[in-house]
Amino acid sequence: MELRQLRYLVRTIELGSISQAALDLGIAQSAISLQIQRLEGELSTRLLQRTATGVIPTDAGLAFLSHAQLALRHAEGAATAARQSRLSGQVSVGLAPTTAGVLGFALIEAMRHEYPDIRIHLVEGLSGHLGEMLNARELDLAVLFDIDQARRWSIQPLVDERLFFVCSTDGLPRALPTRFTELGETPLVLPTHRHGLRRVIDAAFKALDLRPTVIAEVDSLSVLMHMVARGMAGSIQPWAALGREREIEQTLRWAEIEDEGAARRNLLCSLSEDELSPAAMATRALLRRVVQRLIADGSWRGVKTRHLDSRSVDLGSA
């Protein structure tokens, strides 16, 4: 019996619907149904009864409900006690420049509030370089886009970022493209091929048998976005790149690319579970909560959360 099974069952009974519970919890409806079925199998009894309008608890479900609610309250109390136990130490976190722009300050601010005795060492760099640092044990965790170099990492899906065409308010084209085929001869400034984002963009163009009109390759995000704001070229970037800019409404225009491949997968990677300190584990959990808050309040647009329905993946030695 698992806490998530209790949580799924209680929320389903409270809302009277598996689909509504799935929306409220932000997970797939099938995941809730599967876990409730497993719980019923373990108890050898039906806990829910389907109706024309949703589900209602059986007599066994009602009897189980109050105990499940109490168990969840006790678990939450234990978690709160653990969070308030004054964890201390230093945790090194690696973020790509785009990700750091939207997540970096928010994470540090949340850490100062919830874990004031943990000192954050935030490193900004390209995904490949951060991966090397993680392998060298110079980082505890990092948000990466490429895991080809993974050794013994724990890897959790974090978010998928949609890509946007970005240009100056004074630049061309007049009608913003929403598909790669509409870019035509539009001049672009993109990161170099060392950058994970560039590989995503090139793969999307190649799938359509197209070639972008690249007038410059720049790995410095600040320089790249300055070129865009000055009207020298457009670019293809995730929303996080825009989040670093001031007064973007006055300097930039953007449109989400609708093509299927126009997205970048973000992975929350850390040292293996047996190597992570309690402070690093707390930081990793808080980072996920901060990401969810940024998405919910509109600070990080064009992002879809990736639900973690299982334990993090240990790739083993490479």
N, C-alpha and C positions, 0 to 999 in steps of 0.2 A: 504494500500500500504506500503510495507516494503523496506528498503534499499537493503536487499539482493536480492529482486526481480529485482530491478533496476540494481544491479551489475551483476546478472546472465544474464539479457537481453542484457546489453551493451557488455559484454564479448562475448556472443554468436554472436551478430551482427558483432563485430570486427573480430572474427575468422571465421565466416561463417559456424559454425558447433556447434551443442549442445555437441557432443562427445568431440571435441577439447576444448570447454569451460570447460567441466567437468574435463578433464585432467589438464588444466591450473589452475583451482581453487582448485583441489584436493578433489572434492566431487563426489557423484554418479550422473550419467547422468539422472537417473529418478528424482532426487531431483530438478535439473534445469528445466526439462520438467514440473514438477508439479507446481513449483513456477511461471513459465511463463504462464502456463494455468490459474492459479489463477489470475494473473495480467490481462490477457486478459478478463477473466470473470468479473473482477471488472470494467474494462473499456468498456466492451461490444463491443469489436472490436478485430480483428486479428492483431497482431503485427509482426508475422513471417509467411513466406511462404516457405514450403518445396520444394526443387529442387532435381535433380538427384545427385548433388554434396554436398548438405548440406542445409542451410537455408539462405534466404535473407529477409530483412525487407519489409513489405508492406508500402504503402504510410503513413498509420497511424503510423507504426513503425518508419519510418524516422522522422516524425513530433515529435514523442515522444522521439527519441534518444537524441537530443541535450539538451532537458530539463532534461532528466535523467542524462546525463553526468554532467550537471551543478549542479544538486542536489547532486551527489556523490562528486564532488569537494568541495562543501560547507560543506558536512558532514565530509570529510577528514580534512578540515580546522578547523572545530569545534573540532574534535578529537585531532588534533595537539595542538590547543590552550589549551585544557584540560590537555594534557600530559605535557605541558610546564608551568603549573600553580604552579610549585614548591610545589608539594605535600610533606608532611612531616609526621613524626611519626615513630613508630616501627612496623614491621610486622614479626611474627614468622612463620617459614616454616619448616615442618618436612619432611625428606627424609630418606628412607631406605639406608643402607650402599652401596648397589650396585648402586642405583640411585644417591646418593650423589657423588659418584666417577666420574660420567660422567656429572651430571647436576649442582652440587653444586657451583663450582667455576664459571662456565659459567653464572649462574643466578646472582650471586653476582656482577660479572663484568658488566653484562648488566644493573643491577640496579644502579650501581655507575655511569654509563654513562647516563641513561635516567632519573633516579630519585635520584639524589645525596643527597637529604634531607631526604630520607627514609632509616632508619637503619634496616638492615636485621638481624634477630636472627635465625640462621640456626641450627636445631636440627637433629642429626642423631640417628636413632634407629630402632628397629624392627617394622614392620607394625602394629602389635597388640598394642604395647606400644604407638605408635604415635596416633592411634585411640583413646586410653584412654585419651591422652593429649588433643586431639581435643574435646572430650566430656567434659573435664574439663575446656574448654576455655583457655588452656595453649598454644594452637597453633591457628593461624588464618587459615592456610591451610596446606595440606600435600598431598603427592603422596602415595597412599595406594594400597594394593592388596586385601584387605579383608574388607568388609563393614558390617559384621554381627553385629557389635556393634554400628552402626550408630544411632544417635538420630535425631536432626534437622540439617542435613548437606545438603549442596548443592553439588551434585556429577556430575562431567563431565567426560566422557570417554576421556582418554589421548592417550595412545599408547598400542599396544600389542607387547610384547617382545618375540621373538623366543628364544628357549633354545639351548645351545651348549654343546657338550661334549668337555671337556678341559683336557689336560694332559701335562706333561713335554715333552720337545723336546727329552729327553733321555728316556722317559718312554714308556710303552706298552699301547695299541697295536700298531703294525707297521702301519696297515691300520686303519684309524680313523672311528669309527662307525657313521652312520648317522641315525640309527633307534635303538629304545630301545631293540629290539630283537637281535641286533648285539653286545650288551654289554656283554652278556654271564656272565662269572665269573670275569669280569674286576673289580678290587677293586675300590670302590668309597668313597670319603669323602663328606658328605652332611650336610646341616644345620639340626638342630633338628626339631621335629614335631611342635614346637611352631612357626616355620618360615613359612610364606605363600608360599615360593618357594618349600619347602619340601612337602607341601600338594598337590601342582600342580604335582610334580614329582611322588609322591606315587599314585595319581589318575591315571596318565598316565600308570604306571606299572600295576596297578590293572586292568585297562581296558583290558590289554593284558594277564592277568593271569600270570604275572611275578613278581619276587622279586629281587630287586637290591642287589648286594653284597657290603654292607656298612661296611667298616672297622673302620670308625670313624664318629662321629657326632659333628660338630663344628659350633657354632653360630658367632664366630669371623671371619669376611670375610678375614682379613689380615692373620690370622693363617691358615685358610682353603686354601687360594691361595698359601701361602708359602709351605704347604704340597704338593700341586699339582706341583709347580715349582721344588721342590726337588725330584719329581718322586715317592713319597710315595703312591699316588693314583690318579685316575682321579676324575673329578667332573662334574656335570651338572649345568650350570650357564647361565644367560643371558649375552649378550655382555657387559653390563655395568660393570660386575664384572671384566672383562679383562681390561676395560678402566682405572682402578685404577693402573694397574701394569706397571712398567717401562720396556722398551726394551722387550716387549712381544714376538716379532718375534724371539728373541734369546733364550727365556726361555720356551715358551708355544706353543703348537699346539692345534687347535680347529677345530670342524666341526659342522655345524648346524644339529640339530636333525629334521628329516623330518616328524615324526609322527604328526598326526593331533592335538593331545592334548599337544604338546610340546611348549606351549606358556603361558606367564603370562600377565594378564590384569592389566594395570596401570590406576588408577582412580585419578583424581584431586579433592580432597575433601576439603571443606572449611566450615566455619560457615555459617549459613543460610544468605540469601541475606540481610535481615534487620539487621543483626549483623555485617556485614563486613564494615570496615572503607573504605573511598575512597582510602587510601594508600594500603590496602589489595586487593581491587578490581584491582588496577593498577598492583600490583605484580602478581596476578593470571593471568591477561591477558598477561603480559610480559613473565611469565613462559611458557605459551603455545607457544609464538613466539620463545623463546629460544630453546625449544624442537624441533620445526620445523626446525630451523637453524642447530642444531646439526645433525639431520637426513639428511638434504640436503647436508651438507659438509662432510658426512661420519664419523663424530666423534662418532655417536651412531648407530651401525650396528644392523641388524637383527630386526629392529623395523618398525612397521606399525602404522601410525597415525590413531586415531579414530576420525571421523568427528562428530562434535557436531551440529546436525541439529535442535535441539530444546533447550529450556531453561534448565538450570541445574535442577536436580531432587531434590525436598525437600521430604525426606522420612517421615517427621512428627515425632512425639514423639514415642519412642519405649518403 
